Amino acid sequence: MESQLLDKLLQVETATLGHMIDQGFMTPLMQCATSERRCCGPALTVSLPEDDGYSLPLALLQAKPGDVLVIERLNDNRHACWGAVMTEAALQAGISAVILDGYITDISAIRDAGLAVWCKGRSPVTTKSGKKGGSVNQSINCDGVSVQPGDIILADENGVVVVAPEKVEILADQALDIQAKEQPIIERIRNGESLADIYYG
């Protein structure tokens, strides 16, 4: 993916894409736990079963600067697989953001480190050592959305969406056109026009 296209997509709000498409959006349960800044980049996928975090360090060995780490949690709705140590390792590997279908711990340390993380919440119960499961850079399902390695992730204060690489340019162009028209509408409302007149007059 050319960096110019990613830079263009980075100007797009996920909610603007929500006016245009219905597919690829993770549920509202996925919240930004750390930073409200917008992030986008190619997906580096990881699948983790139950209380097993074995594959996370292996995934970071394959990371390229700017990758978004997308983590599928299999058969688990309790254990946190992400904390302070993984955050520091991810930053050193060049990971730009983490999208986790599960829970984190050490949230203060993660916030202090400055890594953007979207997840479903926090838990003090963590993954256990001595495991050897999971997979890296395979097709996964994260919060109900199919994610292929290299798919483009866009995440911001409104949520997370997965975009196929071949659709990035046309969707970004259309979304930026929509966004450019919003501010003049807001100005007209501030000047006393009704939204009904603007939309239907």
Backbone as a printed PyTorch tensor [residue, N CA C, xyz], in Angstrom:
tensor([[[  0.8450,  -1.1920,   0.0000],
         [  0.0000,   0.0000,   0.0000],
         [  0.8850,   1.2490,   0.0000]],

        [[  0.6610,   2.1410,  -0.9840],
         [  1.4460,   3.3660,  -1.0640],
         [  1.1580,   4.2650,   0.1280]],

        [[  2.2060,   4.9000,   0.6220],
         [  2.0450,   5.7490,   1.8040],
         [  1.1070,   6.9190,   1.5410]],

        [[  1.0470,   7.3980,   0.2750],
         [  0.1500,   8.5100,  -0.0400],
         [ -1.3100,   8.1270,   0.1630]],

        [[ -1.6540,   6.8680,  -0.1640],
         [ -3.0290,   6.4230,   0.0370],
         [ -3.3580,   6.3110,   1.5150]],

        [[ -2.4070,   5.8090,   2.3010],
         [ -2.6360,   5.7250,   3.7410],
         [ -2.7640,   7.1120,   4.3510]],

        [[ -1.9600,   8.0550,   3.8700],
         [ -2.0610,   9.4330,   4.3590],
         [ -3.4310,  10.0200,   4.0350]],

        [[ -3.9510,   9.6860,   2.8580],
         [ -5.2810,  10.1750,   2.4820],
         [ -6.3450,   9.5490,   3.3700]],

        [[ -6.2530,   8.2350,   3.5970],
         [ -7.2330,   7.5670,   4.4370],
         [ -7.1880,   8.0830,   5.8670]],

        [[ -6.0210,   8.5000,   6.3040],
         [ -5.8730,   8.9960,   7.6680],
         [ -6.6530,  10.2810,   7.8910]],

        [[ -7.0520,  10.9530,   6.8210],
         [ -7.8770,  12.1550,   6.9410],
         [ -9.3680,  11.8410,   7.0340]],

        [[ -9.7120,  10.5650,   6.8870],
         [-11.1080,  10.1460,   6.8360],
         [-11.5720,   9.6920,   8.2180]],

        [[-12.7690,  10.1030,   8.6070],
         [-13.3760,   9.6200,   9.8330],
         [-14.0850,   8.2930,   9.5630]],

        [[-13.9940,   7.3700,  10.5270],
         [-14.7210,   6.1100,  10.3430],
         [-16.2210,   6.3600,  10.1790]],

        [[-16.7330,   7.3750,  10.8680],
         [-18.1640,   7.6740,  10.7770],
         [-18.5540,   8.1620,   9.3900]],

        [[-17.6250,   8.7770,   8.6660],
         [-17.9250,   9.1640,   7.2910],
         [-18.0730,   7.9200,   6.4210]],

        [[-17.1850,   6.9550,   6.6140],
         [-17.3420,   5.6940,   5.8840],
         [-18.6570,   5.0220,   6.2560]],

        [[-19.1210,   5.2580,   7.4930],
         [-20.3920,   4.6900,   7.9250],
         [-21.5860,   5.2280,   7.1660]],

        [[-21.4290,   6.3910,   6.5240],
         [-22.4800,   6.9130,   5.6400],
         [-22.5070,   6.1670,   4.3100]],

        [[-21.3910,   5.5000,   3.9970],
         [-21.2100,   4.9680,   2.6500],
         [-21.3120,   3.4540,   2.5630]],

        [[-20.8150,   2.7630,   3.5730],
         [-20.7650,   1.3070,   3.5380],
         [-21.2880,   0.7460,   4.8580]],

        [[-21.6640,  -0.5400,   4.8420],
         [-22.1720,  -1.2100,   6.0380],
         [-21.2350,  -2.3020,   6.5360]],

        [[-20.3510,  -2.7900,   5.6740],
         [-19.5130,  -3.9270,   6.0150],
         [-18.1420,  -3.4810,   6.5290]],

        [[-17.5410,  -4.3410,   7.3510],
         [-16.1660,  -4.1120,   7.7910],
         [-16.0430,  -3.4060,   9.1310]],

        [[-17.1500,  -2.9990,   9.7170],
         [-17.1090,  -2.2650,  10.9800],
         [-17.1550,  -3.2220,  12.1720]],

        [[-16.2530,  -3.0270,  13.1080],
         [-16.3310,  -3.7580,  14.3660],
         [-17.4150,  -3.1250,  15.2300]],

        [[-17.8870,  -3.8660,  16.2160],
         [-19.0240,  -3.4140,  17.0060],
         [-18.6250,  -2.2580,  17.9220]],

        [[-19.6230,  -1.5330,  18.4450],
         [-19.3230,  -0.4380,  19.3750],
         [-18.6450,  -0.8850,  20.6700]],

        [[-18.5860,  -2.2040,  20.9250],
         [-17.8460,  -2.6920,  22.0930],
         [-16.3580,  -2.3860,  21.9860]],

        [[-15.8740,  -2.2390,  20.7570],
         [-14.4540,  -1.9360,  20.5460],
         [-14.2270,  -0.4470,  20.7630]],

        [[-13.5990,  -0.1250,  21.8800],
         [-13.3870,   1.2640,  22.2710],
         [-11.8970,   1.5760,  22.3590]],

        [[-11.5360,   2.8210,  22.0510],
         [-10.1540,   3.2390,  22.2210],
         [ -9.9010,   3.4590,  23.7090]],

        [[ -8.9910,   2.6680,  24.2680],
         [ -8.7240,   2.7160,  25.7040],
         [ -7.6310,   3.7090,  26.0620]],

        [[ -6.9600,   4.2550,  25.0780],
         [ -5.7530,   5.0280,  25.3730],
         [ -5.7510,   6.4050,  24.7390]],

        [[ -5.7030,   6.4470,  23.4230],
         [ -5.5440,   7.7160,  22.7180],
         [ -6.6970,   7.9130,  21.7620]],

        [[ -7.1470,   9.1470,  21.6220],
         [ -8.2370,   9.4360,  20.6870],
         [ -7.7350,   9.7500,  19.2850]],

        [[ -6.4460,   9.6040,  19.0680],
         [ -5.9510,   9.9440,  17.7340],
         [ -6.3660,   8.8870,  16.7090]],

        [[ -6.4360,   9.2950,  15.4610],
         [ -6.8070,   8.3950,  14.3810],
         [ -5.5800,   7.6260,  13.9060]],

        [[ -5.7550,   6.3500,  13.6130],
         [ -4.6560,   5.5030,  13.1590],
         [ -5.1060,   4.6990,  11.9550]],

        [[ -4.1920,   4.4210,  11.0540],
         [ -4.4860,   3.4810,   9.9740],
         [ -3.2020,   2.8010,   9.5380]],

        [[ -3.3560,   1.6140,   8.9720],
         [ -2.2040,   0.8680,   8.4990],
         [ -2.5980,  -0.5490,   8.1480]],

        [[ -1.6730,  -1.3030,   7.5530],
         [ -1.9560,  -2.6840,   7.1780],
         [ -2.0090,  -3.5980,   8.3920]],

        [[ -2.8970,  -4.5730,   8.3320],
         [ -3.1180,  -5.4810,   9.4510],
         [ -2.0300,  -6.5420,   9.5220]],

        [[ -1.4760,  -6.6950,  10.7110],
         [ -0.6660,  -7.8500,  11.0790],
         [ -1.5310,  -8.6600,  12.0310]],

        [[ -1.9400,  -9.8500,  11.6210],
         [ -2.9660, -10.5780,  12.3550],
         [ -2.3760, -11.6230,  13.2970]],

        [[ -3.0490, -11.7940,  14.4350],
         [ -2.6730, -12.7980,  15.4280],
         [ -3.9460, -13.4360,  15.9700]],

        [[ -3.8970, -14.7430,  16.1750],
         [ -5.0030, -15.4630,  16.8020],
         [ -4.4920, -16.1180,  18.0750]],

        [[ -5.2100, -15.9060,  19.1880],
         [ -4.7970, -16.4320,  20.4880],
         [ -5.9230, -17.2340,  21.1170]],

        [[ -5.6750, -18.4990,  21.4990],
         [ -6.6990, -19.2820,  22.1700],
         [ -6.6460, -19.1060,  23.6910]],

        [[ -7.8120, -19.0030,  24.2810],
         [ -7.9900, -19.0470,  25.7280],
         [ -6.9850, -18.1760,  26.4850]],

        [[ -6.1920, -18.7790,  27.3880],
         [ -5.2640, -17.9950,  28.2100],
         [ -3.8450, -18.0220,  27.6690]],

        [[ -3.7170, -18.1370,  26.3490],
         [ -2.4290, -18.3560,  25.6780],
         [ -2.0160, -17.1030,  24.9050]],

        [[ -0.8910, -16.4970,  25.3050],
         [ -0.3700, -15.3390,  24.5840],
         [  0.9030, -15.6290,  23.8220]],

        [[  1.1930, -16.9120,  23.5950],
         [  2.4710, -17.3370,  23.0230],
         [  2.7990, -16.6610,  21.6970]],

        [[  1.8200, -16.4900,  20.8240],
         [  2.0880, -16.0170,  19.4590],
         [  2.3090, -14.5120,  19.3500]],

        [[  2.0230, -13.7500,  20.3980],
         [  2.2000, -12.3000,  20.3100],
         [  3.6500, -11.8880,  20.0730]],

        [[  4.6270, -12.3930,  20.8660],
         [  6.0170, -12.0170,  20.5790],
         [  6.4820, -12.4770,  19.1960]],

        [[  5.9550, -13.6170,  18.7290],
         [  6.3170, -14.1020,  17.3960],
         [  5.7760, -13.1750,  16.3120]],

        [[  4.5950, -12.6220,  16.5420],
         [  4.0270, -11.6830,  15.5760],
         [  4.9040, -10.4430,  15.4450]],

        [[  5.4160,  -9.9610,  16.5650],
         [  6.2340,  -8.7480,  16.5250],
         [  7.5220,  -8.9460,  15.7450]],

        [[  7.9890, -10.1970,  15.6350],
         [  9.1690, -10.4770,  14.8100],
         [  8.8870, -10.2120,  13.3380]],

        [[  7.6180, -10.2930,  12.9460],
         [  7.2350, -10.0770,  11.5470],
         [  6.7430,  -8.6490,  11.2830]],

        [[  6.6920,  -7.8370,  12.3080],
         [  6.1020,  -6.5010,  12.1700],
         [  6.9510,  -5.5930,  11.3080]],

        [[  6.2650,  -4.7780,  10.5240],
         [  6.9020,  -3.7010,   9.7660],
         [  6.4190,  -2.3710,  10.3450]],

        [[  7.2540,  -1.3410,  10.3130],
         [  6.8320,  -0.0440,  10.8530],
         [  5.5090,   0.4120,  10.2380]],

        [[  4.5830,   0.7990,  11.0910],
         [  3.2790,   1.2540,  10.6260],
         [  2.2060,   0.2000,  10.6400]],

        [[  2.5670,  -1.0650,  10.8840],
         [  1.5580,  -2.1210,  10.9470],
         [  0.5910,  -1.8770,  12.1090]],

        [[ -0.6410,  -2.3230,  11.9040],
         [ -1.6390,  -2.3500,  12.9730],
         [ -1.7980,  -3.8040,  13.4020]],

        [[ -1.5330,  -4.0820,  14.6620],
         [ -1.6450,  -5.4430,  15.1850],
         [ -3.1110,  -5.7240,  15.5100]],

        [[ -3.6890,  -6.7260,  14.8490],
         [ -5.0960,  -7.0830,  15.0450],
         [ -5.1410,  -8.4660,  15.6770]],

        [[ -5.7490,  -8.5500,  16.8630],
         [ -5.6780,  -9.7640,  17.6720],
         [ -7.0590, -10.3780,  17.8500]],

        [[ -7.1860, -11.6180,  17.4060],
         [ -8.3960, -12.4150,  17.6110],
         [ -8.2270, -13.2350,  18.8880]],

        [[ -9.2290, -13.1910,  19.7550],
         [ -9.2220, -13.9930,  20.9880],
         [-10.2070, -15.1390,  20.8270]],

        [[ -9.6860, -16.3510,  20.8620],
         [-10.5010, -17.5460,  20.6730],
         [-10.9420, -18.1120,  22.0200]],

        [[-12.2050, -18.4310,  22.1450],
         [-12.7120, -19.1750,  23.3090],
         [-12.3650, -18.5130,  24.6350]],

        [[-12.3310, -17.2050,  24.6720],
         [-11.9640, -16.5470,  25.9310],
         [-12.6730, -15.2060,  26.0490]],

        [[-13.2060, -14.9530,  27.2080],
         [-13.8410, -13.6770,  27.4760],
         [-13.4460, -13.1730,  28.8660]],

        [[-12.1770, -13.4660,  29.2400],
         [-11.7570, -13.1160,  30.5870],
         [-10.3170, -12.6240,  30.6820]],

        [[ -9.3940, -13.2780,  29.9790],
         [ -7.9740, -13.0200,  30.1790],
         [ -7.4840, -11.8130,  29.3610]],

        [[ -6.6710, -10.9930,  29.9990],
         [ -5.9820,  -9.9050,  29.2970],
         [ -4.6970, -10.4540,  28.6850]],

        [[ -4.5240, -10.2170,  27.3990],
         [ -3.3020, -10.6900,  26.7220],
         [ -2.3420,  -9.5470,  26.4340]],

        [[ -2.7210,  -8.3230,  26.8520],
         [ -1.9140,  -7.1530,  26.4900],
         [ -1.6900,  -6.2820,  27.7190]],

        [[ -0.4080,  -5.8900,  27.9220],
         [ -0.0760,  -5.0350,  29.0480],
         [  1.1570,  -4.1980,  28.7760]],

        [[  1.8420,  -3.8160,  29.8270],
         [  2.9610,  -2.8790,  29.7110],
         [  4.1230,  -3.4500,  28.9080]],

        [[  4.4780,  -4.7170,  29.1530],
         [  5.6230,  -5.3190,  28.4580],
         [  5.3460,  -5.4490,  26.9630]],

        [[  4.1590,  -5.9500,  26.6090],
         [  3.8190,  -6.0800,  25.1890],
         [  3.7640,  -4.7170,  24.5150]],

        [[  3.3170,  -3.7150,  25.2360],
         [  3.2570,  -2.3660,  24.6620],
         [  4.6410,  -1.8700,  24.2890]],

        [[  5.5960,  -2.0300,  25.1840],
         [  6.9510,  -1.5650,  24.8950],
         [  7.5590,  -2.3440,  23.7330]],

        [[  7.3240,  -3.6500,  23.7010],
         [  7.8330,  -4.4610,  22.5970],
         [  7.2040,  -4.0480,  21.2750]],

        [[  5.9070,  -3.7340,  21.2820],
         [  5.2170,  -3.3080,  20.0630],
         [  5.7520,  -1.9800,  19.5620]],

        [[  5.9950,  -1.0450,  20.4630],
         [  6.5400,   0.2500,  20.0600],
         [  7.9240,   0.0800,  19.4490]],

        [[  8.7350,  -0.7730,  20.0330],
         [ 10.0660,  -1.0210,  19.4870],
         [ 10.0060,  -1.6620,  18.1010]],

        [[  8.9480,  -2.4450,  17.8510],
         [  8.7780,  -3.0970,  16.5520],
         [  8.1530,  -2.1820,  15.5080]],

        [[  7.6920,  -0.9980,  15.9240],
         [  7.0990,  -0.0600,  14.9740],
         [  5.6030,  -0.1810,  14.7980]],

        [[  4.9400,  -0.9460,  15.6580],
         [  3.4790,  -1.0790,  15.5870],
         [  2.8290,   0.2800,  15.8400]],

        [[  1.8700,   0.6540,  14.9860],
         [  1.2340,   1.9680,  15.1190],
         [ -0.0150,   1.9380,  15.9910]],

        [[ -0.6630,   0.7700,  16.0960],
         [ -1.8720,   0.6480,  16.9010],
         [ -2.1600,  -0.8230,  17.1230]],

        [[ -2.9890,  -1.0940,  18.1380],
         [ -3.4030,  -2.4620,  18.4520],
         [ -4.9300,  -2.5130,  18.4810]],

        [[ -5.4850,  -3.4990,  17.7860],
         [ -6.9230,  -3.7460,  17.7880],
         [ -7.1150,  -5.1270,  18.4050]],

        [[ -7.7480,  -5.1760,  19.5680],
         [ -7.7960,  -6.4060,  20.3560],
         [ -9.2350,  -6.7940,  20.6670]],

        [[ -9.6270,  -7.9750,  20.2110],
         [-10.9540,  -8.5070,  20.4810],
         [-10.9560,  -9.1480,  21.8670]],

        [[-10.6930,  -8.3150,  22.8840],
         [-10.5730,  -8.8250,  24.2350],
         [-10.1380,  -7.7250,  25.1810]],

        [[ -9.3140,  -8.1000,  26.1570],
         [ -9.0450,  -7.2060,  27.2770],
         [ -7.5630,  -6.9050,  27.4500]],

        [[ -7.3020,  -5.7640,  28.0930],
         [ -5.9450,  -5.3440,  28.4010],
         [ -5.7820,  -5.2040,  29.9080]],

        [[ -4.5280,  -5.1130,  30.3310],
         [ -4.2040,  -4.7660,  31.7020],
         [ -3.1160,  -3.6870,  31.6650]],

        [[ -2.7520,  -3.1370,  32.7980],
         [ -1.7140,  -2.0900,  32.8660],
         [ -2.0860,  -0.8540,  32.0400]],

        [[ -3.3310,  -0.4310,  32.1130],
         [ -3.7780,   0.6310,  31.2190],
         [ -3.0230,   1.9390,  31.4350]],

        [[ -2.6520,   2.2530,  32.6590],
         [ -1.9070,   3.4940,  32.9010],
         [ -0.5630,   3.4720,  32.1980]],

        [[  0.1310,   2.3420,  32.2720],
         [  1.4300,   2.2120,  31.6080],
         [  1.2790,   2.2990,  30.0920]],

        [[  0.2180,   1.7090,  29.5580],
         [ -0.0140,   1.7660,  28.1100],
         [ -0.2780,   3.2060,  27.6750]],

        [[ -1.0950,   3.9110,  28.4510],
         [ -1.3700,   5.3140,  28.1270],
         [ -0.0980,   6.1580,  28.2070]],

        [[  0.6990,   5.9320,  29.2310],
         [  1.9420,   6.6910,  29.3770],
         [  2.8940,   6.4260,  28.2150]],

        [[  2.8730,   5.2020,  27.6940],
         [  3.7700,   4.8490,  26.5910],
         [  3.3330,   5.4740,  25.2690]],

        [[  2.0330,   5.7910,  25.1430],
         [  1.5490,   6.4790,  23.9540],
         [  1.0850,   5.5840,  22.8270]],

        [[  0.9100,   4.2890,  23.0840],
         [  0.4190,   3.3940,  22.0410],
         [ -1.1040,   3.4120,  22.0200]],

        [[ -1.6820,   3.5630,  20.8430],
         [ -3.1400,   3.5560,  20.6970],
         [ -3.6430,   2.1220,  20.6870]],

        [[ -4.5980,   1.8270,  21.5740],
         [ -5.1360,   0.4790,  21.6920],
         [ -6.6550,   0.5370,  21.7210]],

        [[ -7.2840,  -0.2420,  20.8350],
         [ -8.7330,  -0.4350,  20.8610],
         [ -9.0020,  -1.8250,  21.3980]],

        [[ -9.9170,  -1.9240,  22.3480],
         [-10.1900,  -3.2060,  22.9830],
         [-11.5990,  -3.1970,  23.5670]],

        [[-11.9570,  -4.2620,  24.2890],
         [-13.2920,  -4.3660,  24.8750],
         [-13.3180,  -4.0540,  26.3620]],

        [[-12.1660,  -3.7470,  26.9390],
         [-12.1490,  -3.4220,  28.3420],
         [-10.8700,  -3.8780,  29.0190]],

        [[-10.9270,  -3.9520,  30.3550],
         [ -9.7580,  -4.2790,  31.1590],
         [-10.0220,  -5.5120,  32.0060]],

        [[ -8.9460,  -6.2180,  32.3310],
         [ -9.0470,  -7.3850,  33.1980],
         [ -7.7380,  -7.5740,  33.9480]],

        [[ -7.7990,  -7.9480,  35.2330],
         [ -6.5870,  -8.2570,  35.9730],
         [ -6.1200,  -9.6940,  35.7900]],

        [[ -6.9440, -10.5280,  35.1560],
         [ -6.5890, -11.9310,  34.9150],
         [ -5.8670, -12.0080,  33.5770]],

        [[ -4.6330, -12.5000,  33.5810],
         [ -3.8020, -12.4190,  32.3780],
         [ -3.5040, -13.7950,  31.7920]],

        [[ -2.9800, -13.7760,  30.5500],
         [ -2.5610, -15.0180,  29.9060],
         [ -1.4190, -15.6620,  30.6970]],

        [[ -1.2430, -16.9640,  30.5030],
         [ -0.2850, -17.7390,  31.2840],
         [  0.8880, -18.1990,  30.4190]],

        [[  2.0510, -18.3200,  31.0480],
         [  3.2410, -18.8170,  30.3470],
         [  3.1490, -20.3270,  30.1690]],

        [[  4.0520, -20.8510,  29.3420],
         [  4.0940, -22.2920,  29.1250],
         [  3.1700, -22.7930,  28.0430]],

        [[  2.5260, -21.8830,  27.3360],
         [  1.6240, -22.2660,  26.2450],
         [  2.3560, -22.1450,  24.9080]],

        [[  1.8140, -22.7730,  23.8760],
         [  2.4450, -22.6940,  22.5570],
         [  1.4090, -22.6980,  21.4360]],

        [[  0.2960, -22.0280,  21.6600],
         [ -0.7590, -22.0330,  20.6640],
         [ -0.8390, -20.7260,  19.8920]],

        [[ -1.8550, -20.6330,  19.0670],
         [ -2.0910, -19.4200,  18.2920],
         [ -1.4650, -19.4650,  16.9200]],

        [[ -1.6870, -18.3900,  16.1640],
         [ -1.1360, -18.2890,  14.8060],
         [ -0.8460, -16.8330,  14.4830]],

        [[  0.0000, -16.6340,  13.4700],
         [  0.4090, -15.3010,  13.0490],
         [  0.1920, -15.1550,  11.5510]],

        [[ -0.3590, -14.0070,  11.1630],
         [ -0.5500, -13.6560,   9.7550],
         [ -1.3810, -14.6830,   8.9880]],

        [[ -2.4480, -15.1020,   9.6430],
         [ -3.4610, -15.9300,   9.0060],
         [ -4.7790, -15.1600,   9.0040]],

        [[ -5.7410, -15.6390,   8.2510],
         [ -7.0750, -15.0450,   8.2700],
         [ -7.6730, -15.1960,   9.6630]],

        [[ -8.2310, -14.1030,  10.2020],
         [ -8.8350, -14.1390,  11.5340],
         [-10.2180, -13.5030,  11.4950]],

        [[-10.9160, -13.6340,  12.6080],
         [-12.1830, -12.9420,  12.7970],
         [-12.0630, -12.1340,  14.0760]],

        [[-12.0500, -10.8220,  13.9480],
         [-11.8830,  -9.9350,  15.0950],
         [-13.1790,  -9.1830,  15.3340]],

        [[-13.8320,  -9.4820,  16.4390],
         [-15.0930,  -8.8350,  16.7980],
         [-16.1240,  -8.9450,  15.6760]],

        [[-16.1810, -10.1290,  15.0710],
         [-17.1810, -10.3860,  14.0510],
         [-16.8170,  -9.9730,  12.6460]],

        [[-15.6120,  -9.4260,  12.4500],
         [-15.1860,  -8.9610,  11.1270],
         [-14.0190,  -9.8150,  10.6370]],

        [[-14.1270, -10.3070,   9.4210],
         [-13.0360, -11.0560,   8.8110],
         [-11.8850, -10.1010,   8.4900]],

        [[-10.6820, -10.4720,   8.9010],
         [ -9.4990,  -9.6520,   8.6500],
         [ -8.4320, -10.5260,   8.0120]],

        [[ -7.9620, -10.1040,   6.8420],
         [ -6.8730, -10.7840,   6.1630],
         [ -5.5710, -10.0220,   6.4170]],

        [[ -4.4430, -10.7230,   6.4950],
         [ -3.1720, -10.0030,   6.6050],
         [ -3.0320,  -8.9880,   5.4720]],

        [[ -2.6930,  -7.7620,   5.8110],
         [ -2.5500,  -6.7200,   4.8020],
         [ -3.7900,  -5.9030,   4.5480]],

        [[ -4.9490,  -6.3260,   5.0670],
         [ -6.1270,  -5.4590,   5.0100],
         [ -5.8040,  -4.1400,   5.7150]],

        [[ -6.4880,  -3.0830,   5.3100],
         [ -6.1980,  -1.7780,   5.8900],
         [ -7.1730,  -1.4920,   7.0270]],

        [[ -6.6040,  -1.1450,   8.1650],
         [ -7.3910,  -0.8340,   9.3610],
         [ -7.4360,   0.6830,   9.5410]],

        [[ -8.6300,   1.2150,   9.7550],
         [ -8.8110,   2.6080,  10.1230],
         [ -9.5320,   2.6400,  11.4620]],

        [[ -8.9580,   3.3250,  12.4470],
         [ -9.5440,   3.3710,  13.7840],
         [ -9.4490,   4.7890,  14.3220]],

        [[-10.5330,   5.2370,  14.9630],
         [-10.5360,   6.5740,  15.5510],
         [-11.4920,   6.6000,  16.7380]],

        [[-11.8720,   7.7990,  17.1720],
         [-12.7250,   7.9420,  18.3570],
         [-14.0960,   7.3030,  18.1850]],

        [[-14.4950,   7.0640,  16.9310],
         [-15.8150,   6.5080,  16.6610],
         [-15.8290,   4.9960,  16.5100]],

        [[-14.6710,   4.3840,  16.2490],
         [-14.6490,   2.9360,  16.1010],
         [-13.5650,   2.4450,  15.1700]],

        [[-13.7590,   1.2100,  14.6970],
         [-12.7550,   0.5160,  13.8890],
         [-13.4240,  -0.0590,  12.6490]],

        [[-12.7680,   0.1230,  11.4940],
         [-13.2720,  -0.4510,  10.2510],
         [-12.1190,  -1.0960,   9.4960]],

        [[-12.4430,  -2.1920,   8.8100],
         [-11.4740,  -2.9300,   8.0010],
         [-11.8110,  -2.7010,   6.5280]],

        [[-10.8080,  -2.2810,   5.7550],
         [-11.0160,  -1.9520,   4.3410],
         [-10.0700,  -2.7900,   3.4940]],

        [[-10.5960,  -3.4200,   2.4560],
         [ -9.7350,  -4.1440,   1.5190],
         [ -8.8140,  -3.1550,   0.8180]],

        [[ -7.5450,  -3.5090,   0.6140],
         [ -6.5830,  -2.5570,   0.0280],
         [ -7.0350,  -1.9590,  -1.2960]],

        [[ -7.6950,  -2.7650,  -2.1280],
         [ -8.1030,  -2.2750,  -3.4520],
         [ -9.2520,  -1.2720,  -3.3810]],

        [[ -9.8950,  -1.1280,  -2.2320],
         [-11.0010,  -0.1840,  -2.0900],
         [-10.6110,   1.1140,  -1.3880]],

        [[ -9.3750,   1.1900,  -0.9130],
         [ -8.9670,   2.3370,  -0.1030],
         [ -9.0790,   3.6450,  -0.8650]],

        [[ -8.5630,   3.6920,  -2.0800],
         [ -8.5010,   4.9650,  -2.7950],
         [ -9.8830,   5.5170,  -3.1070]],

        [[-10.7650,   4.6930,  -3.6550],
         [-12.0860,   5.2040,  -4.0320],
         [-12.8970,   5.5850,  -2.8010]],

        [[-12.8070,   4.7990,  -1.7220],
         [-13.5500,   5.1420,  -0.5090],
         [-13.0050,   6.4090,   0.1350]],

        [[-11.6810,   6.5470,   0.1460],
         [-11.0900,   7.7560,   0.7330],
         [-11.4940,   8.9940,  -0.0430]],

        [[-11.4700,   8.9240,  -1.3780],
         [-11.8490,  10.0790,  -2.1960],
         [-13.3010,  10.4710,  -1.9470]],

        [[-14.1890,   9.4830,  -1.9110],
         [-15.6070,   9.7690,  -1.6850],
         [-15.8470,  10.3360,  -0.2870]],

        [[-15.1520,   9.7740,   0.7030],
         [-15.3380,  10.2320,   2.0790],
         [-14.8290,  11.6560,   2.2660]],

        [[-13.6970,  11.9820,   1.6780],
         [-13.1610,  13.3360,   1.8080],
         [-14.0710,  14.3520,   1.1330]],

        [[-14.7160,  13.9340,   0.0550],
         [-15.6830,  14.8260,  -0.5990],
         [-16.8740,  15.0910,   0.3240]],

        [[-17.3510,  14.0660,   1.0030],
         [-18.4570,  14.2370,   1.9600],
         [-18.0360,  15.1580,   3.0930]],

        [[-16.8480,  14.9230,   3.6370],
         [-16.3790,  15.7250,   4.7610],
         [-16.1930,  17.1950,   4.3830]],

        [[-15.7730,  17.4470,   3.1400],
         [-15.5740,  18.8290,   2.6900],
         [-16.8890,  19.5920,   2.6300]],

        [[-18.0010,  18.8810,   2.4570],
         [-19.3130,  19.5300,   2.3510],
         [-19.9710,  19.7570,   3.7110]],

        [[-19.4260,  19.1520,   4.7630],
         [-20.0810,  19.2390,   6.0680],
         [-19.9230,  20.6090,   6.7190]],

        [[-18.7390,  21.1900,   6.6750],
         [-18.5160,  22.4560,   7.3650],
         [-19.3790,  23.5860,   6.8070]],

        [[-19.5270,  23.7200,   5.4780],
         [-20.4460,  24.7470,   4.9710],
         [-21.8780,  24.5480,   5.4650]],

        [[-22.3190,  23.2980,   5.6190],
         [-23.6590,  23.0440,   6.1380],
         [-23.7660,  23.5110,   7.5850]],

        [[-22.7480,  23.2080,   8.3780],
         [-22.7370,  23.6570,   9.7760],
         [-22.7830,  25.1780,   9.8590]],

        [[-22.0340,  25.8520,   8.9870],
         [-22.0400,  27.3210,   8.9800],
         [-23.4230,  27.8670,   8.6350]],

        [[-24.1010,  27.2230,   7.6850],
         [-25.4480,  27.6800,   7.3110],
         [-26.4260,  27.4970,   8.4710]],

        [[-26.2850,  26.4030,   9.2200],
         [-27.1430,  26.1940,  10.3950],
         [-26.8690,  27.2680,  11.4380]],

        [[-25.5930,  27.5880,  11.6560],
         [-25.2320,  28.6260,  12.6260],
         [-25.7850,  29.9910,  12.2070]],

        [[-25.9720,  30.1650,  10.9170],
         [-26.4960,  31.4310,  10.4100],
         [-28.0250,  31.4560,  10.3600]],

        [[-28.6540,  30.4190,  10.9080],
         [-30.1010,  30.4640,  11.0650],
         [-30.9040,  29.6020,  10.1210]],

        [[-30.2910,  28.9620,   9.1600],
         [-31.0590,  28.1020,   8.2600],
         [-31.4180,  26.7930,   8.9670]],

        [[-32.5680,  26.2550,   8.6110],
         [-32.9430,  24.9540,   9.1700],
         [-32.3090,  23.8430,   8.3500]],

        [[-32.0720,  22.7240,   9.0170],
         [-31.4940,  21.5820,   8.3020],
         [-32.4630,  21.0630,   7.2580]],

        [[-33.7610,  21.1460,   7.5470],
         [-34.7570,  20.7020,   6.5640],
         [-34.6620,  21.5200,   5.2790]],

        [[-34.4920,  22.8530,   5.4330],
         [-34.3620,  23.6920,   4.2350],
         [-33.0900,  23.3780,   3.4710]],

        [[-32.0180,  23.1330,   4.1970],
         [-30.7410,  22.8420,   3.5410],
         [-30.8200,  21.5250,   2.7810]],

        [[-31.3970,  20.5160,   3.4400],
         [-31.4480,  19.1920,   2.8200],
         [-32.5390,  19.0520,   1.7780]],

        [[-33.6950,  19.6880,   2.0260],
         [-34.8560,  19.3930,   1.1930],
         [-35.4200,  20.6280,   0.4830]],

        [[-34.8620,  21.8200,   0.7810],
         [-35.4150,  23.0270,   0.2030],
         [-35.1150,  23.1730,  -1.2870]]])
